[in-house]
Amino acid sequence: MMRNKINVSTVLAGQRLGIKEVDDGIWLMSFMHYDLGYIDLEQRT
């Protein structure tokens, strides 16, 4: 299992976030029922 630490926001510190792969290397990050955005691990964006 590969682990990467990604800083999202200090506002969400200590909260559980959802992360789901939606395409090859593209991940959707969610908090509760809100989609926060996408993460591209290859581009680090």
Secondary structure in CASP SS format (residue, H / E / C, confidence):
PFRMAT SS
TARGET T0000
AUTHOR 0000-0000-0000
METHOD secondary structure of the structure
MODEL  1
M C 1.00
M C 1.00
R C 1.00
N C 1.00
K C 1.00
I C 1.00
N C 1.00
V C 1.00
S C 1.00
T H 1.00
V H 1.00
L H 1.00
A C 1.00
G C 1.00
Q C 1.00
R C 1.00
L C 1.00
G E 1.00
I E 1.00
K E 1.00
E E 1.00
V E 1.00
D E 1.00
D C 1.00
G C 1.00
I E 1.00
W E 1.00
L E 1.00
M E 1.00
S E 1.00
F E 1.00
M C 1.00
H C 1.00
Y E 1.00
D E 1.00
L E 1.00
G E 1.00
Y E 1.00
I E 1.00
D E 1.00
L C 1.00
E C 1.00
Q C 1.00
R C 1.00
T C 1.00
END
